[in-house]
Amino acid sequence: MRAAYSFDNDAPDAALRHELLAEILDHVTFDRLGAAGDLRGRRCLEAGAGGGSVARRLVALSGPGGRVLATDLNPRHLPHDQGYEVSRHDLTGDPVPDPPWDLIHARLVLAHIPERERILARLADALAPGGVLLIEEWLSAYPDVVLDAPDAAAAELVERYHRTVVERLLPANGADPAWAARVHAAMIDAGLTGVRTTIHAESWAGGTAGARLIAVNVAQVGDGLRDAGFTDAELDRLTALAADPRLVVRGHLTYSTTGRRG
């Protein structure tokens, strides 16, 4: 049986989540894509494409002679008029579509899938000679996330929320919040060469996209938080704190790992 995904694309707040993730991460991803080499005329696969912002970028980078396929287990948030193809695809059971690919990118995807190492190896095998695999994941399995808060009670509430999500709710659904740090070794094990990891992080103040994810998480996994002992009043305060500029938290560490098929 498939582990449940914590942040279902059918949830009412899923579209907002994709917008916030794009605001937080696209500049990091676009820098990494720029470092992957000339993609003009190349074949690019965006696995777990979410809202499609990276697929749109790949369309621009690959140009009229290239091809971009955006896949997702639930592609409902992928527009069909952006220059890329859209396909429903299950990374756990379906073959990688239409190999070989010159570039395969997946962001915040494999950490949520228990078969992550096996899937990474299958993606590596689907590369053309010289092709690049770019995997980006968040490392969130760390304590002491609050840099500043309106008061001590707010700081403790946010810390408790973070611990509950990364230590209880995500692992219960098959996710591994520490997987990002193992991608580098997994790429080497998959036979890729020139493996390199860059790590990016910054602070998130209330009202910014990063902090607003707290409110989206509360909306999407609120039942799990209640089961873990949070009251409705505490969840309401978390939602309010996500918009309060007096709250400042450490952003998750973004590990961007690239490897090339020889």
DRENDO-1510 file (C-alpha; in Angstrom, 1 decimal, always signed):
<recs>
REC; n; res; u; v; w
REC; 1; MET; +0.0; +0.0; +0.0 .
REC; 2; ARG; +1.3; +3.5; -0.9 .
REC; 3; ALA; +2.1; +5.7; +2.0 .
REC; 4; ALA; -0.2; +8.8; +2.2 .
REC; 5; TYR; +1.3; +12.0; +0.9 .
REC; 6; SER; +1.2; +14.7; +3.5 .
REC; 7; PHE; +0.4; +17.5; +1.1 .
REC; 8; ASP; -2.2; +16.2; -1.3 .
REC; 9; ASN; -2.7; +18.1; -4.6 .
REC; 10; ASP; -6.5; +17.7; -4.1 .
REC; 11; ALA; -6.4; +19.8; -0.9 .
REC; 12; PRO; -8.0; +23.3; -1.2 .
REC; 13; ASP; -4.6; +24.9; -0.3 .
REC; 14; ALA; -2.5; +22.9; -2.7 .
REC; 15; ALA; -2.4; +25.6; -5.4 .
REC; 16; LEU; -1.2; +28.2; -2.8 .
REC; 17; ARG; +1.5; +25.8; -1.6 .
REC; 18; HIS; +2.8; +25.5; -5.2 .
REC; 19; GLU; +2.8; +29.3; -5.5 .
REC; 20; LEU; +4.7; +29.7; -2.3 .
REC; 21; LEU; +7.2; +27.0; -3.1 .
REC; 22; ALA; +7.9; +28.6; -6.4 .
REC; 23; GLU; +8.5; +32.0; -4.7 .
REC; 24; ILE; +10.9; +30.4; -2.2 .
REC; 25; LEU; +12.8; +28.0; -4.5 .
REC; 26; ASP; +12.6; +29.0; -8.1 .
REC; 27; HIS; +15.6; +31.3; -8.0 .
REC; 28; VAL; +17.7; +28.6; -6.4 .
REC; 29; THR; +16.5; +26.0; -9.0 .
REC; 30; PHE; +17.0; +28.3; -11.9 .
REC; 31; ASP; +20.6; +29.0; -10.8 .
REC; 32; ARG; +21.2; +25.2; -10.7 .
REC; 33; LEU; +19.6; +24.7; -14.1 .
REC; 34; GLY; +21.8; +27.4; -15.5 .
REC; 35; ALA; +24.9; +25.5; -14.2 .
REC; 36; ALA; +23.7; +22.3; -15.8 .
REC; 37; GLY; +25.0; +23.3; -19.3 .
REC; 38; ASP; +23.4; +24.5; -22.5 .
REC; 39; LEU; +19.9; +23.0; -22.7 .
REC; 40; ARG; +18.9; +24.3; -26.1 .
REC; 41; GLY; +17.4; +21.6; -28.1 .
REC; 42; ARG; +17.6; +19.1; -25.2 .
REC; 43; ARG; +15.0; +16.7; -23.8 .
REC; 44; CYS; +14.0; +17.6; -20.3 .
REC; 45; LEU; +11.9; +15.7; -17.8 .
REC; 46; GLU; +10.4; +17.5; -14.8 .
REC; 47; ALA; +9.3; +14.8; -12.3 .
REC; 48; GLY; +6.7; +15.7; -9.7 .
REC; 49; ALA; +6.1; +19.0; -11.5 .
REC; 50; GLY; +3.6; +20.5; -9.0 .
REC; 51; GLY; +2.5; +23.9; -10.3 .
REC; 52; GLY; +4.7; +23.9; -13.4 .
REC; 53; SER; +7.0; +26.8; -12.7 .
REC; 54; VAL; +10.2; +24.8; -13.3 .
REC; 55; ALA; +8.7; +23.2; -16.4 .
REC; 56; ARG; +8.0; +26.6; -17.8 .
REC; 57; ARG; +11.7; +27.6; -17.2 .
REC; 58; LEU; +12.8; +24.4; -18.9 .
REC; 59; VAL; +10.7; +25.4; -21.9 .
REC; 60; ALA; +12.6; +28.7; -22.1 .
REC; 61; LEU; +16.0; +27.1; -21.7 .
REC; 62; SER; +15.5; +24.2; -24.2 .
REC; 63; GLY; +14.0; +26.4; -26.8 .
REC; 64; PRO; +11.8; +25.5; -29.8 .
REC; 65; GLY; +14.0; +22.5; -30.7 .
REC; 66; GLY; +13.7; +21.0; -27.2 .
REC; 67; ARG; +11.1; +18.9; -25.5 .
REC; 68; VAL; +9.9; +19.3; -21.9 .
REC; 69; LEU; +7.6; +16.7; -20.2 .
REC; 70; ALA; +6.1; +17.6; -16.9 .
REC; 71; THR; +4.8; +14.7; -14.9 .
REC; 72; ASP; +3.0; +14.3; -11.5 .
REC; 73; LEU; +1.1; +11.7; -9.7 .
REC; 74; ASN; -1.8; +14.2; -9.7 .
REC; 75; PRO; -1.2; +16.8; -12.4 .
REC; 76; ARG; -4.3; +18.8; -11.8 .
REC; 77; HIS; -2.3; +22.0; -11.1 .
REC; 78; LEU; -0.3; +21.8; -14.4 .
REC; 79; PRO; -1.6; +24.1; -17.1 .
REC; 80; HIS; -1.7; +22.6; -20.6 .
REC; 81; ASP; -0.8; +25.8; -22.5 .
REC; 82; GLN; +2.7; +26.5; -21.3 .
REC; 83; GLY; +4.8; +24.8; -24.0 .
REC; 84; TYR; +5.4; +21.6; -22.1 .
REC; 85; GLU; +3.7; +18.3; -22.2 .
REC; 86; VAL; +1.8; +17.0; -19.2 .
REC; 87; SER; +1.4; +13.4; -18.1 .
REC; 88; ARG; +0.2; +11.6; -15.0 .
REC; 89; HIS; +3.0; +9.4; -13.8 .
REC; 90; ASP; +3.6; +7.3; -10.7 .
REC; 91; LEU; +7.3; +7.3; -9.8 .
REC; 92; THR; +6.9; +4.3; -7.6 .
REC; 93; GLY; +5.5; +1.9; -10.2 .
REC; 94; ASP; +5.5; +3.3; -13.7 .
REC; 95; PRO; +8.6; +3.1; -15.9 .
REC; 96; VAL; +10.3; +6.4; -16.5 .
REC; 97; PRO; +8.5; +7.8; -19.6 .
REC; 98; ASP; +10.2; +8.1; -23.0 .
REC; 99; PRO; +13.9; +7.8; -22.1 .
REC; 100; PRO; +16.6; +8.8; -22.6 .
REC; 101; TRP; +16.6; +12.3; -21.2 .
REC; 102; ASP; +19.3; +15.0; -21.3 .
REC; 103; LEU; +18.1; +16.5; -18.0 .
REC; 104; ILE; +15.8; +15.1; -15.3 .
REC; 105; HIS; +14.8; +17.3; -12.4 .
REC; 106; ALA; +12.8; +16.6; -9.3 .
REC; 107; ARG; +12.2; +19.0; -6.4 .
REC; 108; LEU; +10.8; +18.1; -3.0 .
REC; 109; VAL; +9.6; +14.8; -4.4 .
REC; 110; LEU; +11.7; +11.8; -3.4 .
REC; 111; ALA; +11.9; +12.7; +0.3 .
REC; 112; HIS; +8.2; +11.9; +0.4 .
REC; 113; ILE; +8.5; +8.4; -1.2 .
REC; 114; PRO; +9.8; +5.5; +0.8 .
REC; 115; GLU; +11.3; +3.9; -2.3 .
REC; 116; ARG; +13.4; +7.0; -2.9 .
REC; 117; GLU; +16.8; +5.3; -3.5 .
REC; 118; ARG; +15.4; +2.9; -6.0 .
REC; 119; ILE; +13.6; +5.7; -7.9 .
REC; 120; LEU; +16.7; +7.8; -8.0 .
REC; 121; ALA; +18.6; +4.9; -9.5 .
REC; 122; ARG; +15.8; +4.5; -12.1 .
REC; 123; LEU; +16.0; +8.2; -13.0 .
REC; 124; ALA; +19.8; +7.9; -13.4 .
REC; 125; ASP; +19.4; +5.0; -15.7 .
REC; 126; ALA; +16.9; +7.0; -17.9 .
REC; 127; LEU; +19.6; +9.7; -18.7 .
REC; 128; ALA; +21.2; +9.9; -22.1 .
REC; 129; PRO; +25.0; +9.7; -22.1 .
REC; 130; GLY; +26.2; +13.0; -20.7 .
REC; 131; GLY; +22.7; +13.7; -19.3 .
REC; 132; VAL; +22.2; +15.5; -15.9 .
REC; 133; LEU; +20.1; +14.5; -12.9 .
REC; 134; LEU; +19.2; +17.4; -10.6 .
REC; 135; ILE; +17.5; +16.4; -7.3 .
REC; 136; GLU; +16.6; +19.2; -4.8 .
REC; 137; GLU; +15.3; +18.4; -1.3 .
REC; 138; TRP; +14.8; +20.2; +1.9 .
REC; 139; LEU; +16.7; +19.2; +5.0 .
REC; 140; SER; +14.3; +20.1; +7.8 .
REC; 141; ALA; +15.2; +17.6; +10.5 .
REC; 142; TYR; +16.8; +20.0; +12.9 .
REC; 143; PRO; +15.8; +21.8; +16.1 .
REC; 144; ASP; +15.8; +25.5; +17.2 .
REC; 145; VAL; +14.1; +27.0; +14.2 .
REC; 146; VAL; +12.9; +30.3; +15.8 .
REC; 147; LEU; +15.3; +33.2; +15.4 .
REC; 148; ASP; +12.9; +35.8; +16.8 .
REC; 149; ALA; +9.3; +35.8; +18.0 .
REC; 150; PRO; +6.7; +38.2; +19.5 .
REC; 151; ASP; +7.0; +36.4; +22.9 .
REC; 152; ALA; +8.3; +33.2; +24.5 .
REC; 153; ALA; +5.0; +31.4; +24.2 .
REC; 154; ALA; +5.0; +32.0; +20.4 .
REC; 155; ALA; +8.5; +30.7; +20.1 .
REC; 156; GLU; +7.7; +27.5; +21.9 .
REC; 157; LEU; +4.6; +27.0; +19.9 .
REC; 158; VAL; +6.4; +27.2; +16.6 .
REC; 159; GLU; +9.2; +25.0; +17.9 .
REC; 160; ARG; +6.6; +22.4; +19.0 .
REC; 161; TYR; +4.9; +22.6; +15.6 .
REC; 162; HIS; +8.1; +22.1; +13.8 .
REC; 163; ARG; +9.1; +19.1; +15.9 .
REC; 164; THR; +5.7; +17.5; +15.4 .
REC; 165; VAL; +5.7; +17.9; +11.7 .
REC; 166; VAL; +9.3; +16.7; +11.0 .
REC; 167; GLU; +9.5; +14.0; +13.8 .
REC; 168; ARG; +6.0; +12.6; +13.7 .
REC; 169; LEU; +3.6; +13.7; +10.8 .
REC; 170; LEU; +6.0; +13.5; +7.8 .
REC; 171; PRO; +7.6; +10.2; +8.9 .
REC; 172; ALA; +4.2; +8.6; +9.5 .
REC; 173; ASN; +3.4; +9.2; +5.9 .
REC; 174; GLY; +6.7; +7.7; +4.6 .
REC; 175; ALA; +8.7; +10.9; +4.3 .
REC; 176; ASP; +12.3; +11.4; +5.5 .
REC; 177; PRO; +13.1; +15.0; +6.4 .
REC; 178; ALA; +16.8; +14.1; +6.5 .
REC; 179; TRP; +17.0; +12.5; +3.0 .
REC; 180; ALA; +18.5; +15.6; +1.4 .
REC; 181; ALA; +21.9; +14.8; +3.0 .
REC; 182; ARG; +22.0; +11.3; +1.5 .
REC; 183; VAL; +21.2; +12.3; -2.1 .
REC; 184; HIS; +24.9; +12.9; -2.9 .
REC; 185; ALA; +25.9; +9.4; -1.9 .
REC; 186; ALA; +22.8; +7.9; -3.6 .
REC; 187; MET; +23.8; +9.5; -6.9 .
REC; 188; ILE; +27.3; +8.0; -6.6 .
REC; 189; ASP; +25.9; +4.6; -5.8 .
REC; 190; ALA; +23.7; +5.0; -9.0 .
REC; 191; GLY; +26.8; +5.3; -11.1 .
REC; 192; LEU; +26.7; +9.1; -11.8 .
REC; 193; THR; +29.8; +11.1; -12.1 .
REC; 194; GLY; +30.8; +14.7; -11.2 .
REC; 195; VAL; +28.3; +14.6; -8.3 .
REC; 196; ARG; +28.1; +18.0; -6.6 .
REC; 197; THR; +25.8; +19.4; -3.9 .
REC; 198; THR; +25.2; +23.1; -3.2 .
REC; 199; ILE; +23.3; +24.1; -0.1 .
REC; 200; HIS; +21.1; +27.2; +0.3 .
REC; 201; ALA; +19.3; +28.7; +3.2 .
REC; 202; GLU; +17.9; +32.0; +4.5 .
REC; 203; SER; +15.6; +33.3; +7.2 .
REC; 204; TRP; +11.9; +33.5; +6.7 .
REC; 205; ALA; +10.0; +36.3; +8.4 .
REC; 206; GLY; +6.2; +36.2; +9.0 .
REC; 207; GLY; +4.4; +37.4; +5.9 .
REC; 208; THR; +7.0; +36.0; +3.5 .
REC; 209; ALA; +6.4; +32.9; +1.4 .
REC; 210; GLY; +8.5; +30.6; +3.7 .
REC; 211; ALA; +6.7; +31.6; +6.9 .
REC; 212; ARG; +3.3; +31.5; +5.1 .
REC; 213; LEU; +3.9; +27.8; +4.5 .
REC; 214; ILE; +3.2; +27.3; +8.3 .
REC; 215; ALA; -0.4; +28.5; +7.7 .
REC; 216; VAL; -0.8; +26.2; +4.6 .
REC; 217; ASN; +0.6; +23.3; +6.6 .
REC; 218; VAL; -1.9; +23.9; +9.4 .
REC; 219; ALA; -4.7; +23.9; +6.8 .
REC; 220; GLN; -3.5; +20.7; +5.2 .
REC; 221; VAL; -2.3; +18.6; +8.2 .
REC; 222; GLY; -4.4; +20.2; +10.9 .
REC; 223; ASP; -6.0; +16.9; +11.8 .
REC; 224; GLY; -2.6; +15.4; +12.5 .
REC; 225; LEU; -1.6; +18.3; +14.6 .
REC; 226; ARG; -4.8; +18.0; +16.6 .
REC; 227; ASP; -4.1; +14.3; +17.1 .
REC; 228; ALA; -0.7; +15.3; +18.4 .
REC; 229; GLY; -2.2; +17.5; +21.1 .
REC; 230; PHE; -2.6; +21.0; +19.4 .
REC; 231; THR; -5.7; +22.9; +20.3 .
REC; 232; ASP; -7.7; +24.9; +17.8 .
REC; 233; ALA; -6.6; +28.0; +19.5 .
REC; 234; GLU; -3.0; +27.0; +19.1 .
REC; 235; LEU; -3.5; +26.3; +15.4 .
REC; 236; ASP; -5.2; +29.7; +15.0 .
REC; 237; ARG; -2.2; +31.3; +16.6 .
REC; 238; LEU; +0.2; +29.5; +14.3 .
REC; 239; THR; -1.8; +30.7; +11.3 .
REC; 240; ALA; -1.6; +34.3; +12.7 .
REC; 241; LEU; +2.1; +34.0; +13.4 .
REC; 242; ALA; +2.8; +33.0; +9.8 .
REC; 243; ALA; +1.8; +36.5; +8.8 .
REC; 244; ASP; +3.4; +38.3; +11.7 .
REC; 245; PRO; +6.8; +39.9; +10.7 .
REC; 246; ARG; +7.9; +39.7; +14.4 .
REC; 247; LEU; +8.3; +35.9; +13.8 .
REC; 248; VAL; +11.5; +34.9; +12.1 .
REC; 249; VAL; +12.4; +31.3; +11.5 .
REC; 250; ARG; +15.3; +29.5; +9.9 .
REC; 251; GLY; +14.5; +28.5; +6.4 .
REC; 252; HIS; +15.0; +24.8; +5.5 .
REC; 253; LEU; +18.3; +23.9; +4.0 .
REC; 254; THR; +17.9; +23.4; +0.3 .
REC; 255; TYR; +20.3; +20.7; -1.0 .
REC; 256; SER; +20.7; +20.8; -4.8 .
REC; 257; THR; +22.6; +17.8; -6.0 .
REC; 258; THR; +23.6; +17.2; -9.6 .
REC; 259; GLY; +25.2; +14.1; -11.2 .
REC; 260; ARG; +26.0; +13.3; -14.8 .
REC; 261; ARG; +25.7; +10.0; -16.7 .
REC; 262; GLY; +29.1; +9.0; -18.2 .
</recs>
